[in-house]
Structure formats: structure tokens, C-alpha cells
Amino acid sequence: MMMLNQTDVTPASFILNGIPGLEDMHMWISLPFCSMYVVAVVGNCGLLYLIRYEDALHRPMYYFLAMLFITGLFISSSTIPKALSIFWFHFKEISFDGCLIQMFFVHTFTGMESGVLMLMALDRYVAICYPLRYSTILTNPIIAKAGLSTFLRGVLLIIPFPFLTKRLPYCRGNIIRHTYCDHMSVAKLSCGNIKVNVIYGLMVALLIGGFDILCITISYTMILRAVVSLSSADARQKAFSTCTAHICSIVFSYSPAFFSFFSHRFGGHRIPPSCHIIVANIYLLLPPTMNPVVYGVKTKQIRDCVIRILSGSKYIKSHSI
């Protein structure tokens, strides 16, 4: 009977186990998670509001920033509320289809976040290397097409994940040792052949992350060459300062991703599973939390708007864009 039914095993739901080995500390772990999520939601929504209504922020750089803030909201809101429900109320169950939907949103918008960082690197390259042609190269239609292409790339490359996962038989239980439904965490519960899942997952990582990192590296190499060739020290400092916030965003986004990628493949047996899961959550939560802070501090136009808000000055010109 087991032989006959094995290929048709599909659980009605999964159990997200949180952070294994640290169950007694879930309440304490939830405090920084909740605090960061509140900062992420308030900060991203606040800056999106500013970009929409402040005339000085109706420029290509800030449109790309708006895309980054939107993806950050989707990423954090797709995972953290469920993680907090596990930590606080022990609501660990998630339906099979709900798990696949969460998987799709998490991977789609993390891919889109990477793509937006790449577009912002190209934006900085055009602004520094072709300042006189900046507004003619990065027109609103071009920005809209670039954003749409980044979104469609994420959707088209990630949409096979739920189907590749759904086709598998699950006879190794339904307990996921994680706080959210990650593609490989779910696939590893299968007793079937997951070779296709592994290969396709690596291919998507290369097509999205690898391609974006390559473009960012090329952009900053050209930016560095252009800046070094400037004769004025003040001009060099000003050019570098326009890239500081973006470089911080790259560090926040890719550092946890690199740690997770390499530790899984080269140090997975020496690093506790709890460490992998915490880093995976930081990878999703740190960029949405820090990006509004970094850009609010480092970007003069945004900083001036925030100061006007805090001082009670009239700063908004109400109109639709």
C-alpha cells in the first residue's frame, strides 16, 4: 500500500518550526524582528509618501528608490508577520497552497530587489559619467520599462518554483525547519528526486544574482575610472558621496546572501541550522529596515524634506503624479 500511495503524498499543510534549537528564546528573538519590521514599514511608507508628493524628488534616482522601498515592503510583509505569529502565538501551521504562494512572493521580490539595485547602479553610472545627458537618457518611459522588465524577470523565473515543488511526493513529514517557506527547505521534505529543483534553483540564482552583481561591478568600475580622472578633489568627493547610500544598500542586501550561499555549500555541517535560519531572516529584513534610514540620512533632498516635516514647515505640494 505504501508503494502505491507514495507518489501521491501531498500534505494538506506544513508546520513551520521557527528556529530549531532556540524555541525557548523565540519570545526574545521576536523583539528585534518586530522592531525592525515596524521601522521597515514606517520608513518605507514614509519615504514613498515623500517621493510621491515632493516636487524635488520627481527624478529618476528617486523613482528607482521608490521601487526599492516597494519591494522591501513586500519582502518583509511576506515573511515577518508569519514569523511573529510563530514566536508569539505558536501559529505554526500553513496550508500547502499558502506555503507555495509565500515561496513565490519571497523569491520574486528578492529577485526584484536585486534587479532594482542593479538599475540604481546604472543610474549612478549615467549620472556621473554622462551628467549632461542624464535627463535625456533616463526618461520616465525608460524608467517604467526598466522597472517592468525587472518585475517580469522575477515573475517568469520564479513561477516554476511552486510547480516544481508541487509535483513532488512528500513522505518525510510536513515539518519545515524554518520561519517561512523557502524553495529548498520545502523540497528537502520530499522523498522524490529533487535534482531538477536544485539545478533550476542554482540557475535562477546565477541568472538573477550573478547577472546583477556583474552589472553592478562593471558600473562601479566605470564610475571609479571616471571619478579618478577628475582633476578637482572636491568633485571627486562629491561624486563618491552620491554613491555612498547605494553602496550601503548593496552591502546590506548581498552580505547575508553571500554568507548563506557559501555556508550552505562549504560549511553547512559546522554551522548550526539556527544560524542559517537567522541569517536567512536577516537577509530579508535588514535591507527594508536599513534602506530608508541610510537614504534618509545620506540623501540631502530627502533629509531636507524630513527636517521640514519635523519642524512643522509646509513642504508638500499636493498634486497627482
C-alpha positions as CSV (number, residue, x, y, z in Angstrom):
1,M,0.0,0.0,0.0
2,M,2.9,2.3,0.8
3,M,4.4,1.6,-2.6
4,L,1.1,2.6,-4.3
5,N,0.5,5.8,-2.4
6,Q,4.0,7.1,-2.1
7,T,3.9,9.1,-5.3
8,D,0.6,10.8,-4.4
9,V,1.5,12.1,-0.9
10,T,0.7,15.8,-0.7
11,P,0.2,17.2,2.8
12,A,-2.8,19.5,3.5
13,S,-0.5,21.8,5.4
14,F,3.1,22.3,6.6
15,I,4.3,23.1,10.1
16,L,6.8,26.0,10.2
17,N,9.0,25.1,13.2
18,G,10.6,28.6,13.7
19,I,14.2,28.5,14.7
20,P,15.1,24.9,15.7
21,G,17.2,24.7,18.9
22,L,16.1,28.1,20.0
23,E,12.5,27.5,20.8
24,D,12.8,28.7,24.3
25,M,14.2,32.0,23.1
26,H,11.5,32.7,20.4
27,M,10.0,35.5,22.5
28,W,13.3,37.3,22.9
29,I,14.2,36.8,19.2
30,S,10.8,38.3,18.2
31,L,11.7,41.6,19.8
32,P,14.4,42.7,17.3
33,F,12.4,41.1,14.5
34,C,9.3,43.1,15.4
35,S,11.2,46.3,16.0
36,M,13.0,46.1,12.6
37,Y,9.7,45.3,10.9
38,V,8.0,48.4,12.4
39,V,10.9,50.5,11.3
40,A,10.8,49.0,7.8
41,V,7.1,49.6,7.3
42,V,7.1,53.1,8.7
43,G,10.3,54.1,7.0
44,N,9.5,52.7,3.6
45,C,5.9,54.0,3.6
46,G,7.0,57.4,4.8
47,L,9.6,57.8,2.1
48,L,7.2,56.6,-0.6
49,Y,4.8,59.3,0.5
50,L,7.6,61.9,0.2
51,I,8.6,60.7,-3.2
52,R,5.0,60.9,-4.4
53,Y,4.2,64.4,-3.3
54,E,7.5,66.3,-3.1
55,D,8.4,68.0,-6.4
56,A,12.2,67.9,-5.7
57,L,12.0,64.1,-5.6
58,H,10.5,63.7,-9.0
59,R,13.7,62.5,-10.6
60,P,15.0,59.1,-11.9
61,M,17.1,58.3,-8.8
62,Y,14.0,58.6,-6.6
63,Y,11.8,56.6,-8.8
64,F,14.3,53.7,-8.5
65,L,14.3,54.3,-4.8
66,A,10.5,54.0,-4.8
67,M,10.8,50.6,-6.5
68,L,13.4,49.6,-3.8
69,F,11.1,50.6,-1.0
70,I,8.1,48.8,-2.5
71,T,10.0,45.6,-2.9
72,G,11.3,45.9,0.6
73,L,7.7,46.2,1.9
74,F,6.5,43.2,0.0
75,I,9.5,41.1,1.1
76,S,9.2,41.9,4.8
77,S,5.4,41.6,4.9
78,S,5.5,38.2,3.1
79,T,7.6,36.7,5.9
80,I,7.8,38.6,9.2
81,P,4.1,38.6,10.2
82,K,4.0,34.8,10.0
83,A,7.3,34.5,11.8
84,L,6.0,36.7,14.6
85,S,2.8,34.6,14.8
86,I,5.1,31.5,15.3
87,F,7.1,33.3,18.0
88,W,4.2,34.8,19.9
89,F,1.2,32.5,19.4
90,H,2.7,29.2,18.2
91,F,0.6,29.5,15.0
92,K,3.0,27.2,13.1
93,E,0.6,25.7,10.5
94,I,0.5,27.0,6.9
95,S,-1.6,25.4,4.2
96,F,0.2,23.7,1.3
97,D,-1.0,26.2,-1.2
98,G,-0.3,29.1,1.2
99,C,3.2,27.9,1.5
100,L,3.7,27.9,-2.3
101,I,2.2,31.4,-2.5
102,Q,4.6,32.7,0.2
103,M,7.5,31.0,-1.6
104,F,6.6,32.7,-4.8
105,F,6.3,36.2,-3.3
106,V,9.5,35.9,-1.3
107,H,11.7,34.7,-4.2
108,T,10.0,37.0,-6.7
109,F,10.6,40.2,-4.7
110,T,14.1,39.3,-3.5
111,G,14.9,38.8,-7.2
112,M,13.3,42.2,-8.0
113,E,15.2,43.9,-5.2
114,S,18.5,42.6,-6.7
115,G,17.4,43.9,-10.1
116,V,16.5,47.4,-8.7
117,L,19.9,47.6,-7.1
118,M,21.4,46.9,-10.5
119,L,19.3,49.6,-12.1
120,M,20.4,52.0,-9.4
121,A,24.0,51.2,-10.2
122,L,23.3,52.0,-13.8
123,D,21.6,55.2,-12.7
124,R,24.7,56.3,-10.8
125,Y,26.9,55.4,-13.8
126,V,24.8,57.7,-16.1
127,A,24.7,60.5,-13.5
128,I,28.4,60.5,-13.0
129,C,29.8,59.6,-16.5
130,Y,27.1,61.4,-18.6
131,P,25.8,64.2,-16.4
132,L,24.7,66.5,-19.2
133,R,22.7,63.7,-20.9
134,Y,21.2,62.3,-17.6
135,S,17.7,63.5,-18.1
136,T,17.5,62.6,-21.7
137,I,18.8,59.0,-21.2
138,L,16.8,58.2,-18.1
139,T,13.3,59.4,-19.2
140,N,10.2,58.4,-17.4
141,P,9.2,55.8,-20.1
142,I,12.7,54.2,-19.9
143,I,12.4,54.1,-16.1
144,A,9.0,52.5,-16.3
145,K,10.2,49.9,-18.9
146,A,13.2,49.1,-16.8
147,G,11.1,48.6,-13.7
148,L,8.5,46.5,-15.5
149,S,11.3,44.3,-17.1
150,T,12.8,43.7,-13.6
151,F,9.5,42.7,-12.2
152,L,8.6,40.4,-15.2
153,R,12.1,38.8,-15.0
154,G,11.5,37.9,-11.4
155,V,8.0,36.5,-12.0
156,L,8.9,34.5,-15.1
157,L,12.0,32.9,-13.5
158,I,10.4,32.2,-10.1
159,I,6.9,31.0,-11.3
160,P,8.3,27.5,-12.0
161,F,9.3,27.1,-8.3
162,P,5.8,26.4,-7.0
163,F,5.1,24.0,-9.8
164,L,8.4,22.1,-9.4
165,T,7.7,21.9,-5.7
166,K,4.0,20.9,-6.0
167,R,4.8,17.9,-8.3
168,L,7.0,16.2,-5.6
169,P,5.7,13.5,-3.2
170,Y,6.1,14.4,0.5
171,C,6.6,11.3,2.7
172,R,9.3,12.7,5.1
173,G,6.8,14.6,7.2
174,N,5.5,18.1,6.9
175,I,7.7,20.0,9.4
176,I,9.7,22.8,7.8
177,R,12.7,23.8,10.0
178,H,12.3,27.4,9.1
179,T,10.2,30.6,9.7
180,Y,9.0,30.8,6.1
181,C,8.6,28.6,3.1
182,D,11.9,28.6,1.2
183,H,12.1,26.7,-2.0
184,M,14.8,24.2,-1.0
185,S,13.5,23.9,2.6
186,V,10.2,22.6,1.3
187,A,11.8,20.5,-1.5
188,K,14.0,18.7,1.0
189,L,10.9,17.2,2.7
190,S,10.2,15.2,-0.5
191,C,11.2,11.6,-0.9
192,G,11.3,12.1,-4.6
193,N,14.1,13.2,-6.9
194,I,14.8,16.9,-6.3
195,K,17.7,17.2,-8.8
196,V,15.6,19.4,-11.1
197,N,14.8,21.7,-8.2
198,V,18.4,22.0,-7.2
199,I,19.7,22.7,-10.7
200,Y,16.9,25.2,-11.5
201,G,17.4,27.0,-8.2
202,L,21.1,27.4,-8.9
203,M,20.4,28.5,-12.5
204,V,17.9,31.2,-11.3
205,A,20.5,32.4,-8.7
206,L,23.0,32.9,-11.5
207,L,20.6,34.5,-13.9
208,I,19.4,37.0,-11.3
209,G,22.0,37.4,-8.6
210,G,25.0,36.6,-10.8
211,F,23.9,38.9,-13.6
212,D,23.0,41.8,-11.3
213,I,26.3,41.6,-9.4
214,L,28.2,41.5,-12.7
215,C,26.4,44.7,-13.9
216,I,26.9,46.4,-10.6
217,T,30.6,45.6,-10.7
218,I,31.0,46.8,-14.2
219,S,29.1,50.0,-13.4
220,Y,31.2,50.9,-10.4
221,T,34.4,50.1,-12.2
222,M,33.5,52.6,-14.9
223,I,32.4,55.1,-12.2
224,L,35.7,54.7,-10.4
225,R,37.6,55.3,-13.5
226,A,35.6,58.4,-14.3
227,V,35.9,59.8,-10.7
228,V,39.6,59.2,-10.5
229,S,40.1,61.1,-13.8
230,L,38.5,64.2,-12.2
231,S,41.1,67.0,-11.5
232,S,39.3,68.5,-8.5
233,A,39.4,66.8,-5.1
234,D,36.0,68.3,-4.2
235,A,34.5,67.0,-7.4
236,R,35.8,63.5,-6.7
237,Q,34.4,63.6,-3.1
238,K,31.1,64.9,-4.3
239,A,30.9,62.1,-7.0
240,F,31.7,59.4,-4.4
241,S,29.2,60.8,-1.9
242,T,26.4,60.3,-4.4
243,C,27.1,56.6,-4.4
244,T,27.6,56.1,-0.6
245,A,23.9,55.2,0.2
246,H,23.7,52.8,-2.8
247,I,26.9,51.0,-1.8
248,C,25.4,50.6,1.8
249,S,22.3,49.1,0.3
250,I,24.3,46.7,-1.7
251,V,26.3,45.6,1.4
252,F,23.1,45.2,3.4
253,S,21.4,43.1,0.6
254,Y,24.2,40.9,-0.6
255,S,26.4,40.2,2.5
256,P,23.8,37.9,4.2
257,A,23.0,36.3,0.9
258,F,26.7,35.5,0.3
259,F,27.1,34.2,3.8
260,S,24.1,31.9,3.4
261,F,25.1,30.7,-0.1
262,F,28.7,29.8,0.8
263,S,28.0,28.5,4.3
264,H,25.4,26.1,2.9
265,R,27.8,24.7,0.4
266,F,31.1,24.8,2.2
267,G,30.4,25.0,5.9
268,G,26.9,23.6,6.3
269,H,27.8,20.8,8.7
270,R,29.9,23.1,11.0
271,I,27.3,25.9,11.3
272,P,24.2,25.2,13.4
273,P,20.8,25.3,11.5
274,S,19.6,28.0,13.8
275,C,22.4,30.3,12.5
276,H,21.4,29.6,8.9
277,I,17.8,30.5,9.6
278,I,18.6,33.7,11.5
279,V,20.8,34.8,8.6
280,A,18.1,34.0,6.1
281,N,15.7,36.2,8.0
282,I,18.2,39.0,8.3
283,Y,18.7,38.7,4.6
284,L,15.0,39.5,4.1
285,L,14.6,42.0,6.9
286,L,17.8,44.0,7.1
287,P,17.6,45.8,3.7
288,P,14.0,47.0,4.1
289,T,14.9,48.2,7.6
290,M,18.1,50.0,6.8
291,N,17.5,51.4,3.3
292,P,15.1,54.2,4.5
293,V,17.5,55.0,7.3
294,V,20.5,55.2,5.0
295,Y,18.8,57.2,2.3
296,G,17.1,59.4,4.8
297,V,20.5,60.3,6.3
298,K,22.7,60.3,3.3
299,T,20.4,62.0,0.7
300,K,20.2,65.8,1.1
301,Q,16.8,66.2,-0.6
302,I,15.2,63.5,1.5
303,R,16.9,64.8,4.6
304,D,15.6,68.4,3.9
305,C,12.1,67.1,3.5
306,V,12.2,65.2,6.8
307,I,13.6,68.2,8.6
308,R,10.7,70.3,7.2
309,I,8.3,67.7,8.5
310,L,9.8,67.7,12.0
311,S,10.0,71.5,12.1
312,G,6.3,71.7,11.1
313,S,7.0,73.7,7.9
314,K,4.8,73.4,4.9
315,Y,6.6,71.1,2.5
316,I,4.1,69.3,0.3
317,K,2.7,70.5,-3.0
318,S,-0.4,68.4,-3.3
319,H,-0.9,67.1,-6.8
320,S,-1.0,63.8,-8.5
321,I,1.9,62.2,-10.5
